[in-house]
């Protein structure tokens, strides 16, 4: 089926893209210098090659270039390729020409231009070839398999409906086996009782059985499984209860015991937490030393000159595992008695003129990098809420407290998706919570980098919800 082939073709696309990239770098160097880029005298170019490769990986992950490579239409494929290439070139120009400098590694502008142009040509040429192959061989790539479902209850019909709607799974359900024929609404789909299943699938060369029988029928399930193994028929058991809020679940094995979790949490793994924490420390130190150190005295003077009160606003907010912590911000409002109770609204009279600018550019959040350094916040994560908002919304939204499995962040997935600022309705807060839960379930280091990049972009161009 297509899912089996997707992994292979995803890897194939990635490998050939990298071959095209490195061939472009090596060939351009050879044409320009008539020398091997890997020779002893040219080792200063090797970091450039490494940077190009890492940035392509980051760009591809940000754009989702390698997702659904077999069933994404041609226009969408080329749109993704163009988006990835544009991100790649942008990051290269920023990294090489600004952060590193063209003289540091003797990288000429001609080398950058010709290598990137050659890579763009090779990348586009390869994608055309891949799409032509995919078009001509789509039927063979599908690898459609006939399957039967044992058990015509709710689980069986839910599975049947899913397979009908999601053709890319490659399964075609031939029919149902059940001990009660009346449970199968379409008589043409009824194939017999459970005892007849193995004999029937052998005669009709069916390759897979989906068993949706309840746990109470464990003896029948075990017999079906053993008989399927003896006759080289793949057997898949679907758990009786799988709903969990109508979303994908996460299955682990404790020995021979399958354990279903309501969600996957990548940051439950110690290595991932260590990677995230190391990045938090390095990034927050960088911001504090190179940005906050010179911005603090300027903003402190302007804040003091604009209104009476402290430079910093310190507020108790809900943190990791719902433990309260002191969250630091530059004061952006006149001193008032409702700062810990009422969210800022559009054209809020409490916000100072300087405060409006700081909020629009997220500059008021800079002191929170000290929270990150201390360890009660992360650079990326769900935004921390006021204590009274946590109490209010936890009673209204069932999964609200799940977001506290993570450390709160200076920015987050919800913020770059537009769910920031005032939450006027429960639905608005629910959308923010759903975005936070998606981040919890899909965390990756590259996702954090993407969120940071988009946050900086929004701060530069302005966000209509930042007030």
N, C-alpha and C positions, 0 to 999 in steps of 0.2 A: 504494500500500500504506500501511498505518497509520503506518509510520516517517516517510514523507514528510509526512503530515498532522500528526504529533505536534509537529513544530517550529512549524508555523503556529499550532496551537491552544495550545501552550505560550506563545507570544508573545501571542496574543489574550487568554488568561487573565491574563497579567502586566499587559498594558496596561489592561484593564478594571478589574482590582484596583486599579491605581494611580489610575485615573480616579475610582473610588469613594472611595479614600482622600482624594485632594485635593479632591474635591467636598464631602466631609464636613467637611474643615478650613475650606474657604472659606464653605460654607453656614452652618456653626455660627457663624463669626465675624460674618457678615452679620446673622444673626438676633439675636445678642447685642448688636452694636454699631451696626447699621444703617449699616454702612460697608464699603467695599471693602478687603479685606486687603492689596491691593497698592498702596494709596494711600501718599503720601509720609509721612503721620503714623503709619502702622502697620507700618513696615518692621521693627520689632523682632520681629514675628511670623514673618517670613520664615525666620529660622534654625530656628524650631520646625517649620515645614513641611518644610524640608530634613531635619531630624533624623527626623521621622516617616517620610519616604520611605526614608531609608537604613536605619532600623531594620526597616521592613517587608521590605526586600530581604534583610537579614541573617536575619530570622526565617524567611522563606520558604525560604532556602537551608538553614538548619539543620534544618527539618522535612521538606524534600524535597517541598514543596507542588506544584511544577510538573513533577515527574517522572511519566511514564506517565499523562498527563492523559486519554488516550483509552481505556485499558484497565484503569484502576483502578476497582474497583466503587464504588457510591454510598456505602456505609457507610464504607469506607476513605477516600474523598474527603472526606466531612464530618468524619471523625475528624482528618484532616490539616489541614483548614481550622480546626477548633477548636483544635488544638495550635498552629498558627501564630499564630492570633489571641491565644491565651493568652501565648505567648512575646512577641508584639508588645506587648501591654498591660504585661507585666512589665517589659520593657526600657524602655518609655516612662516608667512610674512611677519606675523606678530612675534614668533619665537626667534627666528633667525635674525631678522633685520632690527628688532627692537631690544629684545632681552639679551641675546648673545652678541649681536653686532657682526656686520659682514667681515670685518678685518680679523676678528678673533680666530676664525678657522680658515681664513683666506677664501671665503666663499664669494664668488663674484655674482653680480646680478645676472650676468649672461648665463652662468651655470644654473641658477635658480629658474630663470625663465625657460631655458631649453629643456631642462630635466622635467619640469612640471608640465610643459607643453607635450613632450614625448609621452609622459605617463598618461596624460589626458587622452591622447590619441590611442595608445595601446589599450587603455581601460575601456574606452568606447568600442573599439574594434572587437575586443573579447566579449563584451556584453552582447553585441550584435550576433556573434557566432553562437553564444550560449542560448540566446532566445530562438535562433533558427533551429538549433538542435532540439531544444525543448518543444518547439512547435511540431516538428516532424515526428518526435518520439513520445509525445504526451501520453498516448495510449499505453505504451509499454512501461512508462514511468509510473503510471497509476497503480499497476500491480493489484487490480481489484480482486478481492477474496470473497467467496461466498461463506456465509456464516448462518448459524441458527441460534435462536434464543430459547433456553429452557426456563419456563416460568413466565406466565402471561399476566402477572400482576402489574402494579404501578411501576415498579422498577424496570420490568421488562419492556413495557410500553414507552417509558421515558427514554430508555436506551435506544429503542427502535426509532423513535422520533428524532433523537439526536443524530443517529447515523444517516437518516434520510436527509436531514438538513445540512449536514456536514459531509458532502460528497468526497472531500479531500482526504477523509480517513481511509478511503479505499474499500470499505466493507459494504457488501450488499446482503441484506438480511433476507433469507429465503422463506423463513416462516418460524412458527412457535411450536414447542412441545410443552404440553401441560396435561395433568391428570384430569382436569375439568375442561372439556371442550367448550363449554359455554363462556369461559373467560376470554376466548379469542373471538373478537367481534367480527372479523372477516373470516368466513369459513375456509376460503382458499388459502389462508395463511396457517391454518391448523394442520400440523404434520403428524400428530399422534401423541401418545402419552410418554412419560419420561422413560419408561422401560424400553420403548421402541427407538429411542434417540440414536444410540450408537450404531445399531443395525442400519438405520436409515442414512445416517451421514456417511457410513462406509460405502453403501450402494451408490450414493449420489456424489461421492468424492468431495464432500464438504470438508474444508480445512480447519475451521474453528468453531468452537462452541462457547457461547456466552451463557453462563448459568446465573440466573437471578432469583433462584429459589430462596425462601427465608431460612434463617438459622435453624428453625424448628425441623426442617427437612435435611438435617445434617447427614443422615445415613444415605439418603439418595444422592446428595452432593458428593460425598466421598466415593460412592460406587461409580458415579458418572466420571469423576476425575480419574480413578484407576483404570476404567475401561477406555477412556480417551487416551491415556498414556500408552496402553497396550496396543492401541490401533493407530498410533501416531497422528492423533488429532489434537490440535492445540486447545487447551481448556482454560477459560478465563472466568473467574468468579467475581461477580459484582456484589458488594456489600448491601445488605438489606436497607440500612439507613445511610444515606450519602448526601442528604440535602445541605445541611450546614449553611443555610443562608443563600442557597443557589450560587455557589462559587466553587472553584476548584479546591480540593482538599489535598493534604500532604500525608503520605503513608510511609511509615517507618516499620522496620522489622526488628522486634526484640526476640532474637532466636527465631522460632517458627511462628511467633505470635505477631500478626499485623496490627499496628497501632495507627489509628487515623487521627491526625491533628486538624484542627479547624483551619489552620493556615501555616504556610512555610515562613520561617523567620531566619533569614541568612545571618543576622547578627546574634543569633543564639550561639553560633560557633566562635570559639575563643580567637581563632586566627583572624576572622573578619573583624571582630571587635578591636583586636590589636592593631590591625591595619587602619581602621577608622580613627582610633585614638592617636596613633602616631601622626596621621595626617592632620588631625585637629590641633595637636601641639605645634607642629611645624608651621602650619598655615596661620594660626593665631599669633605665634611669635613674630612671623613675617609682617603681619598687618600691624601689630602693636609697635614694632621697631620702625618700620618704614612708612607707615601712614598715621597711626594714632599719635606717635611721639611729637610730630610737628603740627598735627591738626588740633590736638587738645588745647594748647594755649590760645590758639586763634578762636576756637569755638567757645572756650571758657570766657574770654573777654566779651565776645559778642552776646553770649547768653546773659551774662551779668549786666551788660549795658542795656539789653532789651527789656528786662523785667527783673523784679526782685525775686530772690530765692536761690536755692543751691544750683550748682552746675549739673550735678547728676540727679537723676530720678531713680530711686530704689524702690522696687515693688516686689512683694512676695507673690510668687507664682507656683503653679503645679509643675513638678519636675518628674524625673525618672521614677517609675513605680509610685507615682503620686506623692512623692516626698516634696514638701514645700522648700523653696530656695529663694534667695535674694537675687533678683534680676536687675542688672544695671543698664541704664540708658542715659543719654544726654536729655536734660529736661527740655521739652518742646512746648510745654503749656505754662500758663500762669499758674501760680500755686493756688490750688482749689481743694475743696473737701470731697469732691466726687471722683478724683483720679483713680481710686482703687475700686470704684463701683461701676462707673459708666464708661463704655468704649468711646473713643474719638469718632465723631461723625463728620460728614462733609460740611465744610464751612463752619466747623466748631469754633465758637467764640472763645473757648479756653486756649486754643492753640495760638502761640505767638507768631509773628511774621517770619522770624528766623526758624521757629519750630515747624512751620508749614513747609519751608524749603528742606529742612533736615528730614522730615517725614517722607516727602516726595522722593528724595534721593536715598532714603534708608540710612542716612548719616547718623541719625539718632541711635541706631543699633550698635555702633562701633564699640562702646564700652562692654558689650556682651562677649567680646573676644577674651576679656578677663574671666568671664564665666566659663568659657571654653577651656581656658588654661587651667582654671581651678578644677574643672572636671564635672561641673553640674549642668553643662550644656555641651552641644556639639555644633560644628559649623553648619551641618545640614541635619534637619530633623523636624518633627512637628513643632509648630510655634507654641510656646508655653502660654497658658491662659491664666487669667486672674482666678483666685481661689473660689470666689462666688460664682464665676462662670462655669468652673468645673463642677461644682455642686449642682448648679441649675441644669446644665446640659446632660450630665450623667444620668439624671432622672428622666430625660426626654428622649435620649438616643441610646439604644441598647449597647452598641459597641463603642461608645464614646471613650470609655476608660482604657480600651485596648491600645490607643495611641500612646499611653504612658508606659508601655513596654520599652519604648525608646527614650533616649535622652532628648529633651527639647532642643531645637536648633535655631540659629540666627535666621536662616532661610530654610525653605522646604519645598517639596513637590507641590503642595497645595498652593503655596504663594506664587510659584511660576505658572501655575495653571489658572491664575486669576482669582483664587479664593483667599483674598487677603482683605484687611480693613474691617469695617463694621459688618457684623452679621445681624441683619434685621429680622430674619426668620429662622425657624428651626431647620427648614429645608436648606438654607444657606450654610448653616453650621454642619448639617449632615453631609453636604457636598465636600466641605473641608475635611471632615473626618474620613470620608471615603478615600480622598486623595492621600491622606496620611497613612491609612491602612494599606493602600496600594504600595506606598513607599516602603512600609515595614516588610511587606511580603516580597518585594522585588529589589531590595537594596543591592547595590554593587558599588565598587569604588568609582567606576566610570560614570555611574548614574550621579554620584555626588559631584563629580567634576562638571557634568552637564548642568546640574542645578546651579552650581556656583557661577558658571559661565553665563547662563541665562539671567541669573539675578543681577550680575554686573551689567549686562546689557540693558535690563529693565531700569536699573538705577540711572544709567546714562541717558536713555531715551525718555524716561518717565513712565510711571504706572498710574493709570486713572483711578485705581483703587487704593493708592497710597495717599492717605490724608490723615 
